[in-house]
């Protein structure tokens, strides 16, 4: 039960009851997302159970459920779209109002969760035998990364700058490399994460405390990069991104920021005579989840080696501290059954 980043308690609760169209899932693995430790966003709604990067086993299936049975290995999406509104029909299912309201109960950092009917229909994915529960927790974050890169238009001939080398940044680096981007530059303030960025596909890994736009200019022969992906909400990171993109390039705002952060730009410097595009992405669609699962299953994206910590449910507080401190961890997995 989440009360604050430094106050996550182990509490008993009744086993969720399911309806005829629902599933009861025994959670085997649940990843801690950077958004889980975004305290300013959560604090007004506590206490609550977080956790949305989940995988596990069907413990029970409602009498009307078809396609899933007790014992099936599955992953589940917490948000699912209606597929019939203007947003969904125009190619923006993650802007759907239904998607923003749907969720499973009570949350992934628990032994069991109830999957509502709409989630069962549009957000449950059977796991092939070669995908572990740990790897399956990456389906949701990788789906988000897939959608972001599709919106940004990452292509095989592009030079891509990824600002921030936390788990989202590393996934972006690795996917861009897997997709055939010609050059990839990553930044971070932590030396350990710069090493990981190189390990997962970055051609250059730059200290974010230095003059990144100047270093990027030198690397690209003065042109700048085709696409910048911002995976941190820090103001200096945003400034570096806007000064590193080439004319005609794209800047993708991928990460949330603290509530008072503003974009520090001069309209003339960024847009006048540059044709720079600023865009954003949020979440992943059901199709993005399916594609993410295929990439993980085919081993085209190696997520197993991104896991740095595996903790039992009783140590979820430690996991939150590791993620909030963003120093000695990359991906923290909670295993509720251990």
C-alpha positions as CSV (number, residue, x, y, z in Angstrom):
1,X,0.0,0.0,0.0
2,X,1.6,3.3,-1.2
3,X,1.4,6.3,1.1
4,X,4.6,8.1,-0.1
5,X,7.9,7.1,-1.8
6,X,9.4,6.5,1.6
7,X,6.3,4.9,3.1
8,X,5.1,1.7,1.3
9,X,3.5,-0.7,3.7
10,X,2.7,-4.4,3.6
11,X,-1.0,-4.8,4.4
12,X,-3.5,-7.6,4.2
13,X,-6.6,-7.3,2.0
14,X,-9.4,-9.6,1.0
15,X,-8.9,-11.7,-2.2
16,X,-10.5,-9.8,-5.1
17,X,-13.9,-11.3,-6.2
18,X,-14.4,-11.6,-9.9
19,X,-17.5,-11.4,-12.0
20,X,-18.6,-13.7,-14.9
21,X,-16.6,-11.8,-17.5
22,X,-13.5,-11.3,-15.4
23,X,-10.2,-13.0,-14.5
24,X,-8.4,-13.4,-11.2
25,X,-4.6,-13.2,-11.8
26,X,-1.9,-14.5,-9.5
27,X,0.9,-11.9,-9.9
28,X,4.3,-13.5,-10.4
29,X,6.2,-10.4,-11.4
30,X,5.5,-6.6,-11.3
31,X,8.0,-4.0,-12.5
32,X,8.4,-0.6,-10.7
33,X,8.0,2.2,-13.3
34,X,9.5,5.6,-13.0
35,X,6.0,7.0,-12.9
36,X,5.2,5.0,-9.8
37,X,7.7,7.2,-7.8
38,X,6.2,10.4,-9.2
39,X,5.1,11.4,-5.7
40,X,3.6,14.8,-6.5
41,X,1.1,13.0,-8.8
42,X,0.2,10.3,-6.4
43,X,0.2,12.0,-3.0
44,X,-3.3,13.5,-3.2
45,X,-4.9,10.0,-3.8
46,X,-3.1,7.9,-1.2
47,X,-3.3,5.2,0.1
48,X,-3.4,3.1,-3.0
49,X,-1.8,0.0,-4.6
50,X,0.4,0.8,-7.5
51,X,2.0,-1.5,-10.1
52,X,1.0,-1.7,-13.8
53,X,3.8,-3.8,-15.4
54,X,2.5,-7.2,-14.5
55,X,2.6,-10.8,-15.5
56,X,1.4,-14.0,-13.8
57,X,-1.1,-16.9,-13.9
58,X,-4.8,-17.1,-14.3
59,X,-6.0,-18.2,-10.9
60,X,-9.7,-18.2,-11.8
61,X,-11.8,-17.3,-14.8
62,X,-15.4,-16.1,-14.8
63,X,-18.0,-18.5,-16.3
64,X,-18.4,-16.3,-19.5
65,X,-14.7,-15.9,-20.2
66,X,-13.5,-17.5,-23.4
67,X,-9.9,-17.9,-24.5
68,X,-8.4,-18.0,-21.0
69,X,-8.4,-20.7,-18.3
70,X,-6.9,-21.4,-14.9
71,X,-3.2,-22.0,-15.2
72,X,-2.6,-19.9,-18.3
73,X,0.5,-17.7,-18.2
74,X,-0.4,-14.1,-19.1
75,X,0.5,-10.5,-19.0
76,X,-2.1,-7.7,-18.7
77,X,-2.4,-4.1,-19.7
78,X,-3.8,-1.8,-17.0
79,X,-5.2,0.8,-19.5
80,X,-7.3,-0.2,-22.5
81,X,-9.1,1.9,-25.1
82,X,-12.7,1.8,-26.3
83,X,-11.7,1.4,-29.9
84,X,-14.8,3.4,-31.1
85,X,-14.3,7.0,-30.1
86,X,-12.9,9.8,-32.2
87,X,-9.5,9.4,-30.7
88,X,-9.4,5.7,-31.3
89,X,-10.7,5.9,-34.9
90,X,-8.2,8.7,-35.7
91,X,-5.2,6.7,-34.6
92,X,-4.8,8.0,-31.1
93,X,-6.2,5.2,-28.9
94,X,-3.9,6.3,-26.0
95,X,-5.8,9.6,-25.9
96,X,-9.0,7.7,-25.4
97,X,-11.1,8.7,-22.3
98,X,-11.9,5.0,-21.6
99,X,-8.1,4.2,-21.6
100,X,-7.5,6.8,-19.0
101,X,-10.3,5.4,-16.7
102,X,-9.6,1.7,-17.0
103,X,-7.4,-0.2,-14.6
104,X,-7.1,-3.5,-12.8
105,X,-7.7,-4.0,-9.1
106,X,-6.1,-3.3,-6.7
107,X,-2.7,-2.9,-8.4
108,X,0.3,-4.9,-9.5
109,X,2.2,-4.8,-6.2
110,X,-0.1,-7.4,-4.7
111,X,-0.4,-11.2,-4.7
112,X,-3.7,-11.2,-6.8
113,X,-5.5,-8.7,-9.0
114,X,-8.9,-8.7,-10.6
115,X,-8.9,-8.0,-14.4
116,X,-12.2,-6.3,-15.4
117,X,-14.1,-7.5,-18.5
118,X,-12.8,-4.7,-20.8
119,X,-9.2,-5.5,-19.8
120,X,-9.9,-9.2,-20.4
121,X,-11.2,-8.4,-23.9
122,X,-8.5,-6.0,-25.0
123,X,-5.5,-6.2,-22.6
124,X,-4.6,-9.8,-21.8
125,X,-1.8,-11.5,-23.6
126,X,-0.9,-15.2,-23.5
127,X,2.8,-15.7,-22.9
128,X,4.8,-18.1,-25.0
129,X,6.9,-20.6,-23.2
130,X,10.2,-18.8,-24.0
131,X,9.1,-15.6,-22.2
132,X,9.6,-15.5,-18.5
133,X,7.4,-13.6,-16.1
134,X,10.2,-11.2,-15.5
135,X,10.6,-10.5,-19.2
136,X,6.9,-10.1,-19.6
137,X,6.9,-7.1,-17.2
138,X,8.6,-5.2,-20.0
139,X,5.7,-5.6,-22.4
140,X,4.0,-2.5,-21.2
141,X,7.0,-0.2,-21.0
142,X,8.3,-1.5,-24.4
143,X,4.8,-0.9,-25.9
144,X,5.1,2.8,-24.7
145,X,8.5,3.1,-26.3
146,X,7.3,1.5,-29.6
147,X,4.5,4.0,-29.8
148,X,6.8,6.9,-29.0
149,X,9.3,6.0,-31.7
150,X,6.5,5.5,-34.2
151,X,5.1,8.9,-33.5
152,X,8.6,10.5,-33.7
153,X,9.2,8.7,-37.0
154,X,12.4,6.9,-36.0
155,X,13.9,5.4,-39.2
156,X,16.9,3.3,-40.2
157,X,18.9,6.3,-41.5
158,X,18.3,8.6,-38.5
159,X,20.7,9.9,-36.0
160,X,18.9,9.7,-32.6
161,X,19.7,11.4,-29.3
162,X,18.2,9.8,-26.2
163,X,18.3,12.2,-23.2
164,X,18.4,10.2,-20.0
165,X,19.6,6.6,-19.7
166,X,17.2,5.2,-17.1
167,X,15.1,2.2,-18.1
168,X,13.0,4.2,-20.6
169,X,16.1,5.6,-22.2
170,X,17.8,2.3,-22.4
171,X,14.7,0.7,-24.0
172,X,14.7,3.6,-26.5
173,X,18.4,3.1,-27.3
174,X,18.0,-0.7,-27.7
175,X,14.8,-0.4,-29.8
176,X,16.3,2.2,-32.1
177,X,19.4,0.0,-32.5
178,X,17.2,-3.0,-33.2
179,X,15.2,-0.9,-35.7
180,X,18.3,0.0,-37.6
181,X,18.9,3.7,-36.6
182,X,22.2,4.7,-38.2
183,X,23.7,6.6,-35.1
184,X,22.5,6.7,-31.5
185,X,23.7,9.1,-28.8
186,X,22.7,8.7,-25.2
187,X,23.2,11.0,-22.2
188,X,23.0,10.7,-18.4
189,X,24.6,12.0,-15.3
190,X,25.5,8.5,-14.0
191,X,28.6,6.8,-15.3
192,X,27.0,3.4,-14.7
193,X,24.1,4.2,-16.9
194,X,26.3,5.6,-19.7
195,X,28.0,2.2,-19.7
196,X,24.6,0.5,-20.0
197,X,23.6,2.8,-22.8
198,X,26.8,1.7,-24.7
199,X,26.1,-2.0,-23.9
200,X,22.5,-1.8,-25.3
201,X,23.4,0.0,-28.5
202,X,24.5,3.6,-28.2
203,X,27.3,4.7,-30.4
204,X,28.1,7.6,-28.1
205,X,27.3,8.0,-24.4
206,X,27.7,11.6,-23.1
207,X,27.9,13.1,-19.7
208,X,24.7,15.2,-19.3
209,X,26.6,17.6,-17.0
210,X,28.7,18.7,-20.0
211,X,27.8,20.9,-23.0
212,X,25.7,18.2,-24.7
213,X,24.6,20.4,-27.7
214,X,28.2,21.2,-28.5
215,X,29.3,17.5,-28.3
216,X,26.3,16.5,-30.4
217,X,27.2,19.1,-33.0
218,X,30.8,17.8,-33.2
219,X,29.5,14.2,-33.6
220,X,27.1,15.2,-36.4
221,X,29.4,17.5,-38.3
222,X,27.5,20.6,-37.1
223,X,24.1,19.4,-38.3
224,X,22.4,18.1,-35.1
225,X,20.3,15.0,-34.7
226,X,17.2,13.9,-36.6
227,X,15.3,12.9,-33.6
228,X,15.6,13.7,-29.9
229,X,13.8,11.6,-27.3
230,X,13.5,13.1,-23.9
231,X,13.1,10.5,-21.2
232,X,13.6,12.8,-18.2
233,X,11.7,15.9,-17.1
234,X,14.6,17.9,-15.9
235,X,14.7,21.5,-17.3
236,X,18.4,21.2,-18.4
237,X,17.6,18.0,-20.4
238,X,14.8,19.9,-22.2
239,X,17.1,22.7,-23.0
240,X,19.8,20.3,-24.3
241,X,17.2,18.6,-26.5
242,X,16.0,21.8,-28.1
243,X,19.5,22.9,-28.9
244,X,20.6,19.5,-30.4
245,X,17.9,18.9,-33.0
246,X,18.6,19.7,-36.6
247,X,16.4,21.8,-38.9
248,X,13.5,19.7,-39.9
249,X,14.0,17.4,-37.0
250,X,11.7,16.1,-34.2
251,X,11.8,16.3,-30.5
252,X,9.7,13.7,-28.6
253,X,8.6,14.5,-25.1
254,X,8.4,10.9,-23.7
255,X,8.7,11.4,-19.9
256,X,6.5,13.3,-17.4
257,X,8.1,16.1,-15.5
258,X,7.6,17.7,-12.1
259,X,4.4,19.7,-12.1
260,X,6.0,23.1,-12.3
261,X,8.4,22.4,-15.2
262,X,7.9,24.6,-18.3
263,X,9.5,24.3,-21.7
264,X,12.3,27.0,-21.9
265,X,12.1,28.0,-25.6
266,X,12.3,31.1,-27.7
267,X,9.8,30.8,-30.5
268,X,12.2,32.3,-33.0
269,X,15.2,30.2,-32.0
270,X,13.2,26.9,-32.2
271,X,10.6,27.3,-34.9
272,X,11.4,30.3,-37.2
273,X,13.2,28.9,-40.3
274,X,13.8,25.5,-38.7
275,X,10.6,23.5,-39.2
276,X,11.3,21.6,-36.0
277,X,8.5,19.4,-34.7
278,X,7.8,19.1,-31.0
279,X,5.6,16.1,-30.2
280,X,4.7,13.7,-27.4
281,X,3.5,10.2,-26.7
282,X,1.6,8.5,-23.9
283,X,1.2,4.8,-23.1
284,X,0.8,2.0,-25.6
285,X,-2.2,0.6,-27.5
286,X,-3.2,-3.1,-27.5
287,X,-1.4,-3.5,-30.8
288,X,1.7,-1.9,-29.4
289,X,1.6,-4.5,-26.5
290,X,1.3,-7.3,-29.0
291,X,4.3,-6.1,-31.0
292,X,6.3,-5.6,-27.8
293,X,5.6,-9.2,-26.8
294,X,6.8,-10.4,-30.2
295,X,10.0,-8.5,-30.0
296,X,10.7,-9.9,-26.5
297,X,9.8,-13.4,-27.6
298,X,12.0,-13.2,-30.7
299,X,14.8,-11.9,-28.5
300,X,15.2,-8.9,-30.9
301,X,14.9,-6.8,-27.7
302,X,17.0,-8.2,-24.8
303,X,15.1,-7.1,-21.7
304,X,16.4,-9.8,-19.3
305,X,19.8,-8.2,-19.0
306,X,18.2,-4.9,-18.0
307,X,17.0,-6.3,-14.7
308,X,19.2,-5.2,-11.8
309,X,17.0,-6.1,-8.7
310,X,14.5,-8.8,-7.9
311,X,12.7,-8.3,-4.6
312,X,9.8,-10.0,-2.7
313,X,6.6,-8.1,-1.9
314,X,7.8,-7.4,1.6
315,X,10.7,-5.4,0.2
316,X,8.7,-3.2,-2.1
317,X,9.7,-0.1,0.0
318,X,13.3,-0.9,-0.8
319,X,12.4,-1.1,-4.5
320,X,10.7,2.3,-4.5
321,X,13.8,3.8,-2.9
322,X,16.1,2.3,-5.5
323,X,14.0,3.7,-8.3
324,X,13.4,7.1,-6.7
325,X,17.2,7.5,-6.1
326,X,17.9,6.5,-9.7
327,X,21.5,5.6,-9.0
328,X,22.2,1.9,-8.5
329,X,19.2,0.4,-10.3
330,X,18.0,0.1,-13.9
331,X,14.9,-2.2,-13.6
332,X,13.5,-3.4,-10.3
333,X,11.1,-6.3,-10.3
334,X,8.8,-7.2,-7.4
335,X,7.9,-10.9,-7.1
336,X,4.8,-11.1,-4.9
337,X,4.8,-14.9,-4.5
338,X,8.3,-14.9,-2.9
